[in-house]
């Protein structure tokens, strides 16, 4: 295969070593280059105060674009656009500046880098930028949907639906992390012929995970009995976990619970704990994160959609499954949409609605008594989602497009 040049567009990327931002975009790029070492990838992400404007790591280049006149005014992108706007609705006024700043910077990269393909992570806003770049400069693009960004177009009424349809229709291919997102995208098309044509250009694949997560049969004695790792925000459902943990503590059931991560709701969540044995570790990275994950005995993911902000497919959930640990997951994690679900469903304590605290309590008790041997068998099946394996599934589609 001849060398390819790819421009990644993203609205989130770690700004510095140890940053709490999710790193799956860079991990995908790194896995790509490990599989295709002669390709070149440039990742364009929003700038933030204190972050370098440009980095280079071999054939991976990272550039960051400013979108406000002064650095201190840039408040839209980090830690995530939707939670930021929900917390401060006035930030919606920065969206046009963000779109223009990204388009202008991407145009400059395209003229200098001359990519064969643009890979836009999230349909809004990166898909809109890629669509305009194709119209103006003729560069083809593919889309990667992660969560609820397509629903943002519906807030603009008929005009928004038309823009979304045009962005989807013009894409060479559409990746999404679960089948629900694919079906949501298909609903933007008016008739069966258009939907059938677009469906041929859709692939459902979660984001991958790095490393080798086959678990050991021995866990450290000081590891948490139940662990979770997530941004501390409403859609993760951690408030329901803590409410259930407090009620279990009233009955004398007090497993050690470790919650790793940071976010906008941290203070509120910490204030909920009075009796339960809960530790907030803060954001973990590198060896600390690996130690936390490797020593945990079980994992819990009680996600619940909040104001239209929904999960796609939590990467941390895939990590837990690949580690061979018993898992509790809510329906809103979309775990049932995994093609492996029929084979792993007996190893997962599934909670239809984590707001039903009594049911969540019972599920946690089931989790504490789960058969760990079955979970280790499921881990072998889930190894497909390690990036060193999964990237080949992405590349087999992308290389046909390019």
C-alpha positions as CSV (number, residue, x, y, z in Angstrom):
1,X,0.0,0.0,0.0
2,X,1.4,3.4,-1.0
3,X,2.0,6.0,1.7
4,X,-1.2,7.8,2.8
5,X,-1.4,11.2,4.5
6,X,-4.4,11.6,6.8
7,X,-5.7,14.7,8.6
8,X,-7.6,13.9,11.8
9,X,-10.0,16.6,13.1
10,X,-11.1,16.4,16.7
11,X,-12.6,18.7,19.4
12,X,-10.8,16.9,22.3
13,X,-7.3,15.8,22.8
14,X,-4.9,15.7,25.9
15,X,-3.2,19.1,26.1
16,X,-0.2,18.0,28.1
17,X,1.2,14.8,29.8
18,X,-1.2,13.7,32.5
19,X,-4.1,15.6,31.2
20,X,-7.5,14.2,32.2
21,X,-8.8,14.4,28.6
22,X,-9.7,11.1,26.9
23,X,-6.9,10.0,24.6
24,X,-8.7,7.6,22.2
25,X,-8.1,9.8,19.1
26,X,-4.3,9.9,19.6
27,X,-4.4,6.2,20.5
28,X,-6.1,5.4,17.3
29,X,-3.6,7.4,15.3
30,X,-0.7,5.7,17.1
31,X,-2.2,2.3,16.4
32,X,-2.6,3.3,12.7
33,X,1.0,4.2,12.4
34,X,2.2,1.1,14.2
35,X,0.3,-0.9,11.6
36,X,1.2,1.4,8.7
37,X,4.6,3.0,9.7
38,X,5.1,4.8,6.4
39,X,1.8,6.7,6.6
40,X,1.7,10.2,8.0
41,X,-1.0,11.6,10.3
42,X,-1.7,15.2,11.4
43,X,-4.2,15.7,14.3
44,X,-5.8,19.1,14.4
45,X,-7.4,19.9,17.8
46,X,-8.5,23.0,19.6
47,X,-5.9,25.0,21.5
48,X,-6.1,25.7,25.2
49,X,-4.1,27.9,27.5
50,X,-0.7,26.3,28.3
51,X,-0.9,23.7,25.6
52,X,1.8,23.7,22.9
53,X,0.6,24.8,19.4
54,X,2.5,22.1,17.7
55,X,4.1,18.7,18.5
56,X,5.7,16.0,16.5
57,X,6.2,12.3,17.4
58,X,7.7,10.5,14.4
59,X,5.1,10.5,11.7
60,X,2.4,11.8,14.0
61,X,2.0,15.6,14.1
62,X,-0.3,17.4,16.5
63,X,-1.4,21.0,15.8
64,X,-3.8,23.1,17.9
65,X,-5.9,25.9,16.6
66,X,-7.0,29.0,18.5
67,X,-10.6,30.0,18.2
68,X,-10.9,33.2,20.3
69,X,-8.9,36.4,20.1
70,X,-7.4,35.8,23.5
71,X,-6.4,32.5,25.0
72,X,-8.1,33.1,28.3
73,X,-11.5,33.5,26.4
74,X,-11.3,30.0,25.1
75,X,-13.7,28.1,27.3
76,X,-15.7,25.9,24.9
77,X,-13.6,22.8,24.1
78,X,-12.3,21.5,27.4
79,X,-13.1,19.2,29.1
80,X,-16.1,18.7,26.7
81,X,-18.3,21.0,24.6
82,X,-21.8,19.9,25.6
83,X,-21.2,19.9,29.4
84,X,-19.5,23.3,29.1
85,X,-22.5,24.8,27.3
86,X,-24.9,23.1,29.8
87,X,-23.0,24.7,32.7
88,X,-22.7,28.1,31.0
89,X,-25.2,28.5,28.1
90,X,-23.5,31.8,27.0
91,X,-20.6,29.6,25.7
92,X,-22.9,28.7,22.7
93,X,-21.8,32.1,21.4
94,X,-18.3,30.7,20.9
95,X,-19.5,27.9,18.6
96,X,-19.3,30.0,15.4
97,X,-15.8,31.2,16.3
98,X,-14.8,27.6,17.0
99,X,-16.1,26.4,13.6
100,X,-14.4,29.3,11.8
101,X,-11.1,28.8,13.7
102,X,-11.0,25.1,12.9
103,X,-11.9,25.6,9.3
104,X,-9.3,28.2,8.8
105,X,-6.6,26.1,10.5
106,X,-7.6,23.0,8.6
107,X,-7.5,24.8,5.3
108,X,-3.9,25.9,6.1
109,X,-2.9,22.3,7.0
110,X,-4.5,20.9,3.9
111,X,-2.6,23.3,1.6
112,X,0.7,22.5,3.4
113,X,0.2,18.8,4.2
114,X,-1.8,17.8,1.1
115,X,-3.7,14.9,2.8
116,X,-5.4,12.1,0.9
117,X,-8.3,11.9,3.4
118,X,-9.8,13.8,6.3
119,X,-10.9,11.8,9.3
120,X,-13.5,13.9,11.3
121,X,-14.1,12.7,14.8
122,X,-17.7,13.8,15.8
123,X,-20.2,15.0,13.1
124,X,-20.6,18.2,15.0
125,X,-18.5,20.3,14.8
126,X,-15.7,18.4,12.9
127,X,-18.0,16.9,10.3
128,X,-19.3,20.3,9.3
129,X,-15.7,21.6,8.9
130,X,-14.7,18.5,6.8
131,X,-17.9,19.0,4.6
132,X,-16.9,22.5,3.8
133,X,-13.3,21.5,3.1
134,X,-14.5,19.0,0.6
135,X,-16.7,21.6,-1.1
136,X,-14.0,24.2,-1.3
137,X,-10.8,22.1,-1.7
138,X,-12.1,18.7,-2.9
139,X,-10.6,16.6,0.0
140,X,-12.7,13.5,0.7
141,X,-13.6,12.8,4.3
142,X,-14.9,10.1,6.6
143,X,-16.9,10.6,9.8
144,X,-16.6,9.0,13.2
145,X,-19.5,9.5,15.6
146,X,-19.0,8.9,19.3
147,X,-22.0,9.8,21.3
148,X,-24.9,12.3,20.9
149,X,-23.4,15.0,18.6
150,X,-25.8,14.3,15.7
151,X,-28.7,15.3,18.0
152,X,-27.3,18.8,18.1
153,X,-28.5,19.4,14.6
154,X,-32.1,18.7,15.6
155,X,-32.0,21.8,17.8
156,X,-31.7,23.9,14.6
157,X,-35.0,22.5,13.2
158,X,-35.3,21.9,9.5
159,X,-32.2,23.8,8.7
160,X,-30.2,21.6,11.1
161,X,-31.6,18.4,9.6
162,X,-30.6,19.5,6.1
163,X,-27.1,20.4,7.1
164,X,-26.7,17.0,8.9
165,X,-28.0,15.1,5.9
166,X,-25.6,17.0,3.6
167,X,-22.7,16.2,5.9
168,X,-23.6,12.6,6.1
169,X,-24.4,12.2,2.4
170,X,-21.1,13.8,1.3
171,X,-18.9,11.5,3.6
172,X,-17.1,8.6,2.0
173,X,-17.8,6.5,5.0
174,X,-19.5,6.8,8.4
175,X,-18.1,5.0,11.5
176,X,-20.1,4.9,14.7
177,X,-19.5,3.1,18.0
178,X,-22.9,1.4,18.3
179,X,-25.8,0.4,16.1
180,X,-28.1,2.9,17.7
181,X,-26.0,5.8,16.3
182,X,-26.1,4.2,12.9
183,X,-29.9,4.0,13.0
184,X,-30.1,7.6,14.3
185,X,-28.0,8.7,11.3
186,X,-30.2,6.8,8.8
187,X,-33.3,8.7,10.1
188,X,-31.9,11.9,8.5
189,X,-32.6,10.4,5.0
190,X,-36.0,10.8,3.5
191,X,-36.6,7.5,1.7
192,X,-35.6,3.9,1.6
193,X,-33.3,4.3,-1.4
194,X,-31.3,7.0,0.3
195,X,-31.1,5.1,3.6
196,X,-30.1,1.9,1.8
197,X,-27.3,3.7,-0.1
198,X,-26.0,5.4,3.1
199,X,-26.2,2.2,5.1
200,X,-23.7,0.6,2.7
201,X,-21.2,3.3,3.8
202,X,-21.7,2.7,7.5
203,X,-19.6,0.6,9.8
204,X,-20.3,0.0,13.5
205,X,-17.0,-0.3,15.5
206,X,-16.2,0.9,19.0
207,X,-13.1,2.8,19.8
208,X,-10.3,0.5,20.8
209,X,-8.2,0.1,24.0
210,X,-4.4,0.0,24.3
211,X,-2.2,-2.6,25.9
212,X,-2.7,-6.3,26.9
213,X,-5.6,-6.7,29.3
214,X,-5.7,-10.4,29.9
215,X,-6.1,-10.6,33.6
216,X,-4.2,-12.5,36.2
217,X,-6.0,-15.0,38.4
218,X,-4.5,-13.2,41.4
219,X,-5.5,-9.7,42.4
220,X,-3.6,-7.5,44.9
221,X,-5.2,-7.6,48.4
222,X,-5.2,-3.8,48.5
223,X,-7.2,-3.5,45.3
224,X,-10.7,-2.1,45.4
225,X,-13.5,-4.6,45.5
226,X,-15.5,-2.4,43.0
227,X,-14.0,0.2,40.8
228,X,-14.9,2.6,38.0
229,X,-13.1,5.1,36.0
230,X,-14.8,8.0,34.2
231,X,-15.2,11.7,33.8
232,X,-17.2,12.8,36.9
233,X,-20.3,14.1,35.0
234,X,-24.0,13.4,35.1
235,X,-24.2,11.0,32.2
236,X,-21.9,8.6,34.0
237,X,-24.5,7.9,36.7
238,X,-22.1,7.9,39.6
239,X,-24.7,9.7,41.8
240,X,-26.9,6.5,41.5
241,X,-23.9,4.3,42.4
242,X,-23.2,6.4,45.6
243,X,-26.9,6.5,46.6
244,X,-27.0,2.7,46.3
245,X,-23.7,2.4,48.2
246,X,-25.1,4.5,51.1
247,X,-28.2,2.3,51.3
248,X,-26.0,-0.9,51.3
249,X,-23.9,0.6,54.1
250,X,-27.1,1.0,56.2
251,X,-27.5,-2.8,55.9
252,X,-23.8,-3.5,56.8
253,X,-22.7,-4.2,53.2
254,X,-19.6,-2.0,52.7
255,X,-17.4,-3.1,49.8
256,X,-14.4,-0.9,49.1
257,X,-15.3,1.3,46.1
258,X,-12.7,3.3,44.1
259,X,-13.8,6.0,41.7
260,X,-11.0,7.3,39.5
261,X,-11.4,10.4,37.4
262,X,-12.2,14.1,37.7
263,X,-14.8,16.4,36.3
264,X,-17.4,19.1,36.8
265,X,-19.5,17.1,39.3
266,X,-16.7,16.0,41.7
267,X,-17.6,18.1,44.7
268,X,-21.3,17.3,44.4
269,X,-20.5,13.5,44.3
270,X,-18.0,13.6,47.2
271,X,-20.6,15.4,49.3
272,X,-23.0,12.4,48.9
273,X,-20.7,10.0,50.8
274,X,-21.2,9.7,54.6
275,X,-21.2,6.0,55.4
276,X,-20.1,4.0,52.4
277,X,-16.5,2.9,51.9
278,X,-15.8,5.1,48.8
279,X,-12.4,6.6,47.7
280,X,-12.1,9.3,45.1
281,X,-8.7,8.8,43.6
282,X,-8.8,11.9,41.3
283,X,-7.6,11.7,37.8
284,X,-5.1,8.8,37.2
285,X,-2.6,8.4,34.3
286,X,0.3,6.2,33.4
287,X,1.4,3.7,36.1
288,X,-1.1,5.0,38.6
289,X,-4.0,4.3,36.3
290,X,-2.6,0.9,35.3
291,X,-2.2,-0.1,39.0
292,X,-5.8,1.0,39.8
293,X,-7.2,-1.0,36.9
294,X,-5.0,-4.1,37.4
295,X,-5.7,-4.4,41.1
296,X,-9.5,-3.8,40.9
297,X,-11.6,-6.9,41.5
298,X,-14.8,-5.8,39.7
299,X,-16.0,-2.8,37.7
300,X,-19.3,-0.8,37.6
301,X,-20.6,1.5,34.9
302,X,-24.0,2.9,35.9
303,X,-24.3,5.4,33.0
304,X,-27.6,7.3,32.4
305,X,-28.2,9.8,29.6
306,X,-28.6,13.4,30.7
307,X,-30.3,16.2,28.8
308,X,-29.5,14.5,25.4
309,X,-25.9,13.8,26.4
310,X,-25.6,10.0,26.1
311,X,-22.8,7.4,26.1
312,X,-21.5,5.9,22.9
313,X,-19.6,2.9,24.1
314,X,-17.4,3.6,27.1
315,X,-13.8,2.6,26.4
316,X,-13.3,1.9,30.1
317,X,-16.1,-0.7,29.9
318,X,-14.3,-2.5,27.1
319,X,-11.1,-2.3,29.2
320,X,-12.8,-3.9,32.2
321,X,-14.2,-6.7,30.0
322,X,-10.8,-7.3,28.4
323,X,-9.3,-7.6,31.9
324,X,-11.6,-10.5,32.7
325,X,-13.3,-8.8,35.6
326,X,-17.0,-9.1,36.6
327,X,-18.8,-6.1,35.4
328,X,-22.0,-4.2,36.2
329,X,-23.3,-2.0,33.4
330,X,-26.4,0.0,32.8
331,X,-28.5,-0.3,29.6
332,X,-27.3,3.3,28.7
333,X,-23.8,2.1,28.2
334,X,-25.1,0.3,25.1
335,X,-23.3,-2.9,26.1
336,X,-26.1,-4.9,24.6
337,X,-25.2,-3.5,21.1
338,X,-21.9,-5.3,21.2
339,X,-22.0,-8.2,18.7
340,X,-20.4,-10.4,21.5
341,X,-23.3,-9.6,23.9
342,X,-25.0,-13.0,23.5
343,X,-21.8,-14.7,24.5
344,X,-20.9,-12.5,27.4
345,X,-24.3,-11.5,28.8
346,X,-24.1,-14.1,31.6
347,X,-20.9,-12.5,32.9
348,X,-22.5,-9.0,33.2
349,X,-24.9,-7.7,35.8
350,X,-27.1,-5.6,33.5
351,X,-29.2,-2.8,35.1
352,X,-32.0,-1.5,32.8
353,X,-32.4,1.7,34.8
354,X,-29.8,2.9,37.4
355,X,-32.3,5.4,38.8
356,X,-34.1,2.4,40.3
357,X,-31.8,2.4,43.4
358,X,-33.3,-0.7,44.9
359,X,-32.6,-2.7,41.7
360,X,-29.1,-1.2,41.5
361,X,-28.4,-2.3,45.1
362,X,-29.4,-5.9,44.2
363,X,-27.3,-5.8,41.1
364,X,-24.2,-4.6,43.1
365,X,-24.8,-7.6,45.5
366,X,-24.9,-9.9,42.4
367,X,-21.7,-8.3,41.2
368,X,-20.0,-9.0,44.5
369,X,-20.9,-12.7,44.1
370,X,-20.1,-13.0,40.4
371,X,-18.2,-16.0,38.9
372,X,-14.8,-14.6,38.0
373,X,-13.8,-17.6,36.0
374,X,-16.6,-16.9,33.4
375,X,-15.4,-13.3,33.2
376,X,-11.9,-14.5,32.4
377,X,-13.2,-16.6,29.5
378,X,-15.1,-13.6,28.2
379,X,-11.9,-11.6,28.2
380,X,-10.4,-13.8,25.4
381,X,-13.4,-13.0,23.2
382,X,-13.2,-9.3,23.9
383,X,-9.5,-9.1,23.0
384,X,-10.7,-8.1,19.5
385,X,-11.0,-4.6,20.8
386,X,-7.4,-4.1,21.6
387,X,-6.1,-1.4,19.2
388,X,-3.4,-3.7,17.9
389,X,-6.2,-5.9,16.6
390,X,-9.1,-3.5,16.0
391,X,-7.1,-1.0,13.9
392,X,-7.0,-3.6,11.1
393,X,-10.8,-3.6,10.9
394,X,-10.7,0.2,10.6
395,X,-7.9,0.2,8.0
396,X,-9.6,-2.4,5.8
397,X,-12.4,0.0,5.3
398,X,-10.4,3.2,5.2
399,X,-7.9,2.0,2.6
400,X,-10.7,1.0,0.2
401,X,-12.1,4.5,0.6
402,X,-8.8,6.3,0.2
